[in-house]
Amino acid sequence: MHDKLFRTLQATVLTTLLVLGAGWQSPLAARTPDHGYAAMPRQQQQLVDDLEQRTFEWFWQSANPKTGLVPDSYPGHSFSSIAAVGFGLTAYGVGAERGYITREQAIERTLATLRFFRHAPQNDSEDDAAGYHGFYYHFLDMQTGKRAMRSVELSSVDTTLLLGGVLFAESYYDRDTPQEKEIRQLADAIYRDVDWTWMQPRKPLISMGWTPGGKFIPADWKGYDEGMLVYILALGSPTHPVEPDAWAAWLSTNPRTWGKFYGQTFLNFAPLFGHQYTEVWVDFRGIRDAWSREHDLDYFENSRRATYAQRAYAIANSGGWTGYGANMWGLTASNGPGDFVVKSATGEHHFDGYTARGAGLDYISDDGTIAPTAAGGSIAFAPEIVIPALQEMKRRYGMSIYNRYGFVDAFNPSFHAKTELRTGKLVPELGWVDTLQLGIDQGPIVLMIENWRSDFVWKVMKKNPYMRKGLERAGFSGSWLGAETPTK
């Protein structure tokens, strides 16, 4: 008890020193030079420091310490998002390295999480399971850990994002202690249990999910999107791997979205989360598959171009939305004001609630709602345009959109209708502002900040044999993977 109290007080003191800018250096910072960070003005350094720590604190404070379940949204009551758990498991390693928490605290929380998922009920019932065939339901009840509601699917992509954190834990906790050995054993078992081939009712593609009532969802992961990580982990499985032709099938619709958009030629996916999620865990710099070799770029460069294209789209501001500009941009899946049609002197405008906003050749969905994670989660791709954008958002609207846990999920300076809102609030002279943060939007912010600063998550994942095998079986080679013939 005294030891736990001491560790808590120690972490609190270190946190206070960092926030006050007292010059304290984290263990990670002491060992690894920050890429570009050292050359930034002190004001920008403080912004990055503060945002990274506050966003980490969202995961640390919101999770159920007994089960490790992380809520979909917080503050307030919410079910758990298994994808948010994956981001959280990875964030705990960042917290330990940066000194926000001790390694012992990170181990304790990680063990609680992995023990829960390893032993959670897996069966085909409607209400008495957390998952089936190694996959897990998209949303779980924060208290019982079972399927949150009957409308929730057994999700292949959300399970994959959970596994990103599980495999991170397996490779990060590498010390020869009973607790860290248990972490590795649990993580390995959770990953090995996933039956990827079962989720292929229409081989070689992988289905988006399954429900006890409706069975397999009729849609498959196909074309450049967040499904990239689904196929990499399915290819890397030591127990139930899919065949390499699954990767080719996933890529087959790419010609439709390859092209020029707002000055950049790249493989388009309108919301920026599709460029961020896989790259939280995979360093694509210098490694290429058959498609990227043919187009003479890697997927990291592709995401950099997507980030620049979104900024250019906001500068052009063809929709006439309030506030858009060189340092005020960012469309991705996020909360919004709600499903409203508002008439004004400039015409009729439709506003959405939660939706996958974005701008690309594939589609444009834009109602003036800006999500800070769209820029923040792209910091590793283009820090030179992301950091000024985050700085401007905080300078202009910080009193209303920046709080204990960093940026709120989204805000809309174009929405001023006085009506009953499902979420968020109206702020005079600003517009609609969310009052929540979402785990799947917080994750890319904290983890991509750390990847930009130190390559930390990427370095850990390069050690993971399953991630490497999945990439090699997808046809990737070069750089840190080496130039060997891909494993078949």
Buried (B, 14 or more C-beta within 10 A) or exposed (E): EEEEEEBEEBBEEBBEEBEEEEEBEBEBBEEBEBBBBEEBEEEBBBBBBBBBBBBBBBBBEBBBEEBBBBBBBBBEEBBBBBBBBBBBBBBBBBBBBBBBBBBEBBBBBBBBBBBBBBEBBBEEEEEEBBBBBBBBBBBBBBEBBBBBEEEBBBBBBBBBBBBBBBBBBBBBBEEEEEBBEBBBEBBBBBBBBBBBBBBBBEEBBBBBBBBBEEEBBEEBBBBBBBBBBBBBBBBBBEEBBBBBEBBBBBBEEBEEBBEEBBEBBBBBBBBBBBBBBBBBBBBBBEBBBBBBBEBEBBBBBBBBBBBBBBBBBBBEBEBEBBBBEEBBBBBBBBBBBBEBEBEEEEEEBEBBBBBBBBBBBBBBBBBBBBBBBBBBBBBBBBBEBBBBBBBBBBEBBEEBBBBEBBBBBBBBBBBBBEEEBEBBEBBEEBBBBBBBBBBBBBBBBBBBBBBBBBBBBBBBBBEBEBBBBBBBBBBBBBBEBEEEEBBE
